Amino acid sequence: MLGSLLSTSDIEATIAPYVSSTGDWDRAVRKVHKSVKRLECNGSQRSVSDNYEAKWSGVDPAERYAAGGSVAPFQWGQRPILMRSLAVKRVYLLYLYRLIEQLQPRSVLEVGCGTGINLVLLANRFPDIRFHGLELTRSGVEQCQRLIAKQFPAQLLEFSPEPLTDMTAHHNISILQGTAADLPYPPDSFDLVVTVLALEQMEQIRARALCEIGRVAPRAVLIEPFRDWNRDGLRRRYTKANGYFGATVGNLPSYGLKATLTAADHPMKVHLGVGVVVAERAEPRSQPLYWPRQLLRLIGSRIQRSGH
Ligand SMILES: C[S@@+](CC[C@H](N)C(=O)[O-])C[C@H]1O[C@@H](n2cnc3c(N)ncnc32)[C@H](O)[C@@H]1O
């Protein structure tokens, strides 16, 4: 059984350098409302791929993280917070540090690893673990490969929520280009799969991606906008308009996974609720309504054909 993950003071300390003490939270929220009204996206894997090919080709990932992103309105429970948007990525990293300490995997795959920032930090925090990344886009893979090959960037040292133990282990990360719908690894290749805001982009291949995760590892840590945290209001509108991941934690058994822990007591964007879910492989829940319905349809069509 996993113990409690992060205390309030852990989270306070992690976001502190990015919190803005000036600025008008209500005004920032009104701006988000307006921009969500204009959103329209079909969420297809083609458009996801086009978006991220373009997004990753023009960035220096270490510079991007050092800058911390733009200031955005967050909520932690009822508490309003204005902070740089990447502050919350530091909180996710701290969750990953704690979970990896507790789960003690020997090998970890990050699915949808983007430019590889999570992987290089995790590898240098846990140098004895083998880290692998899978990413859809060519430009993301190239960024990962550049990051892995070069000396560890000093800016990222600052971004890590806790000290790193090795500055060279990131050179051992393996990266592949591919899709989560068809992971290019044999069953049980890893002890743990991690996703951070990646399933978010995979609503159209949700079932395949989740089943594949359970095929290649017995456990997963999914830091994602499950429906549980985006049921209504602005968050529902935003996730729907973006075609984002729409599963609930309770849906996981349909994909052969079951949640053993969830955590959601941390700052979330006002328009996107992201929780931490630890899941284990389980027998897929049978879908009892499916085959009787098929059978009835078949009987119905036979009766029609025989003219009764
Ligand atoms: C929001 S980014 C998150 C990147 C990274 N996990 C992070 O925390 O910085 C989502 C990533 O998922 C990738 N992605 C989307 N669909 C994918 C798929 N079917 N297979 C693999 N990666 C995918 C995108 O290309 C993008 O790099």
PDBQT file of the ligand as one rigid body, heavy atoms in Angstrom, charges set to zero:
ROOT
HETATM    1  C1  LIG A 401       1.123  17.847 -23.679  1.00  0.00    +0.000 C 
HETATM    2  S1  LIG A 401       2.466  16.975 -24.363  1.00  0.00    +0.000 S 
HETATM    3  C2  LIG A 401       3.216  16.281 -22.926  1.00  0.00    +0.000 C 
HETATM    4  C3  LIG A 401       4.648  15.920 -23.126  1.00  0.00    +0.000 C 
HETATM    5  C4  LIG A 401       5.357  15.360 -21.888  1.00  0.00    +0.000 C 
HETATM    6  N1  LIG A 401       4.699  14.202 -21.370  1.00  0.00    +0.000 N 
HETATM    7  C5  LIG A 401       5.494  16.431 -20.827  1.00  0.00    +0.000 C 
HETATM    8  O1  LIG A 401       4.981  16.257 -19.716  1.00  0.00    +0.000 OA
HETATM    9  O2  LIG A 401       6.187  17.438 -21.092  1.00  0.00    +0.000 OA
HETATM   10  C6  LIG A 401       1.679  15.545 -25.103  1.00  0.00    +0.000 C 
HETATM   11  C7  LIG A 401       2.629  14.694 -25.931  1.00  0.00    +0.000 C 
HETATM   12  O3  LIG A 401       1.958  13.470 -26.285  1.00  0.00    +0.000 OA
HETATM   13  C8  LIG A 401       2.355  13.140 -27.611  1.00  0.00    +0.000 C 
HETATM   14  N2  LIG A 401       1.369  12.212 -28.208  1.00  0.00    +0.000 N 
HETATM   15  C9  LIG A 401       0.104  12.489 -28.624  1.00  0.00    +0.000 A 
HETATM   16  N3  LIG A 401      -0.478  11.389 -29.143  1.00  0.00    +0.000 NA
HETATM   17  C10 LIG A 401       0.438  10.390 -29.046  1.00  0.00    +0.000 A 
HETATM   18  C11 LIG A 401       0.441   9.009 -29.408  1.00  0.00    +0.000 A 
HETATM   19  N4  LIG A 401      -0.609   8.433 -29.992  1.00  0.00    +0.000 N 
HETATM   20  N5  LIG A 401       1.543   8.262 -29.139  1.00  0.00    +0.000 NA
HETATM   21  C12 LIG A 401       2.628   8.830 -28.558  1.00  0.00    +0.000 A 
HETATM   22  N6  LIG A 401       2.696  10.135 -28.196  1.00  0.00    +0.000 NA
HETATM   23  C13 LIG A 401       1.624  10.911 -28.436  1.00  0.00    +0.000 A 
HETATM   24  C14 LIG A 401       2.404  14.493 -28.311  1.00  0.00    +0.000 C 
HETATM   25  O4  LIG A 401       3.134  14.457 -29.522  1.00  0.00    +0.000 OA
HETATM   26  C15 LIG A 401       3.061  15.354 -27.228  1.00  0.00    +0.000 C 
HETATM   27  O5  LIG A 401       4.455  15.326 -27.328  1.00  0.00    +0.000 OA
ENDROOT
TORSDOF 0
